[in-house]
Amino acid sequence: MIQRIQSLYLGIVCIAMAAFLNVSVWVKVSLDRICTMKSYGLILSTDQCIIFPYGCCALYCCWLMGTAMYAITQHNHRKLQLHLTTHISLLLIVLGVGIWMLVNKANAAYLPDGYSSYKIGILFPFIALIANLLARHHIQKDIQLVDQDSLR
């Protein structure tokens, strides 16, 4: 059921991942060039896009959105929903660490004399992780409530 609070939190996970796919994560500027990292690739100012290994983040986002949507539809199977939210949490942590490693790698490799800054896109995986943890908490509360009702 969509009106359950955990479904709304899982919807926030989907929205955060969709937003992450569309915004910049990191930008480095020098006097003559700009280097921008998005979830699907590293874009240099020479209109050159480097896909691998930066495209793995976009694949993770698509997998996470699909898993969250499937978890929303499994509102009758709370144990499966709990397992799926655990899977989502682990993937979000791997995504966050992967982004951090890729940004450090790109920072050292491209435009060594430039100024780098993080953009709003770096926050979306963390927003998704917090929403997923809240969804997991409410699923556990539902499981406990159902177990208490069955004992009566």
C-alpha positions in Angstrom: 0.0 0.0 0.0 1.4 3.3 -1.0 0.0 5.2 2.0 2.4 3.3 4.4 5.2 5.5 5.7 7.9 3.0 4.6 6.5 3.2 1.0 6.9 6.9 1.1 10.5 6.6 2.4 11.3 4.1 -0.4 9.8 6.5 -2.9 12.2 9.2 -1.5 15.0 6.7 -2.2 13.8 6.5 -5.9 13.5 10.2 -6.2 16.9 10.8 -4.7 18.5 8.3 -7.1 16.7 9.8 -10.1 18.0 13.3 -9.1 21.5 11.9 -8.6 21.4 10.7 -12.2 20.6 14.2 -13.5 22.9 16.5 -11.5 26.7 17.1 -11.2 28.6 15.5 -8.3 31.9 17.3 -8.6 33.5 20.0 -10.7 37.1 21.1 -11.2 37.9 24.3 -12.9 41.2 25.6 -14.3 42.0 28.7 -16.4 41.2 27.0 -19.7 39.2 23.9 -19.0 36.4 22.4 -16.9 36.1 18.9 -15.7 32.6 17.8 -14.4 31.7 14.4 -12.9 28.2 13.2 -13.2 26.8 9.8 -12.2 27.2 8.4 -15.8 30.7 9.8 -16.7 33.4 12.3 -16.4 32.9 15.2 -18.8 35.9 17.3 -19.9 35.5 20.7 -21.4 36.8 19.4 -24.7 33.4 17.6 -25.1 35.0 14.3 -24.2 33.1 12.0 -22.0 34.9 9.2 -20.1 32.3 6.5 -19.3 34.3 3.7 -17.5 34.6 3.3 -14.5 32.3 6.4 -13.8 29.3 4.8 -15.5 29.1 2.1 -12.8 27.5 4.7 -10.5 24.7 5.2 -12.9 24.2 1.4 -13.1 24.1 1.2 -9.3 21.5 4.0 -9.3 19.3 2.2 -11.8 19.6 -1.0 -9.8 18.7 0.8 -6.5 15.7 2.5 -8.1 14.4 -0.9 -9.4 15.0 -2.6 -6.0 13.2 0.2 -4.1 10.2 0.1 -6.5 10.0 -3.7 -6.1 10.2 -3.2 -2.3 7.3 -0.8 -2.4 5.2 -3.4 -4.2 6.0 -6.1 -1.7 4.1 -4.4 1.2 2.4 -7.7 2.1 5.7 -9.5 2.5 7.4 -7.5 5.3 10.3 -10.0 5.7 11.2 -9.7 2.0 10.8 -5.9 2.3 13.2 -5.9 5.2 15.7 -8.0 3.2 15.4 -5.7 0.2 16.0 -2.6 2.4 19.1 -4.2 3.8 20.3 -4.8 0.2 19.6 -1.2 -0.7 21.5 0.1 2.3 24.6 -2.0 1.4 24.5 -0.8 -2.2 24.1 2.9 -1.1 27.1 2.5 1.1 29.1 1.0 -1.7 27.9 3.8 -4.0 29.0 6.5 -1.5 32.4 5.0 -1.1 32.7 4.5 -4.8 31.9 8.1 -5.6 34.4 9.3 -3.0 37.1 7.1 -4.5 36.3 8.2 -8.1 36.3 11.9 -7.1 39.7 11.5 -5.4 41.1 9.6 -8.5 39.7 12.3 -10.9 41.0 15.1 -8.7 44.5 13.8 -8.9 44.5 12.9 -12.6 42.8 15.9 -14.2 43.7 19.6 -14.1 46.3 19.5 -11.3 46.3 23.3 -11.1 42.6 23.7 -10.9 40.1 24.4 -8.2 37.7 21.6 -7.3 34.3 21.7 -5.5 31.6 19.2 -4.7 28.1 19.9 -6.0 24.6 19.1 -4.7 24.7 15.7 -6.3 27.0 14.3 -3.7 24.2 14.6 -1.1 21.6 12.5 -2.9 23.0 9.1 -2.0 23.2 10.1 1.6 19.6 11.4 1.5 18.6 8.1 0.0 20.5 6.2 2.7 18.7 8.1 5.5 15.3 7.6 3.9 16.1 3.9 3.4 17.1 3.5 7.1 13.9 5.2 8.1 11.9 2.8 5.9 13.7 -0.1 7.4 12.9 1.1 10.9 9.2 1.4 10.1 9.1 -2.1 8.5 10.6 -3.5 11.7 7.9 -1.7 13.7 5.3 -3.3 11.5 6.8 -6.7 11.9 6.8 -6.3 15.7 3.2 -5.1 15.6 2.0 -8.1 13.6 3.9 -10.5 15.9 2.3 -8.9 19.0 -1.2 -9.2 17.4 -0.6 -12.9 16.5 0.3 -13.6 20.1 -3.1 -12.4 21.4 
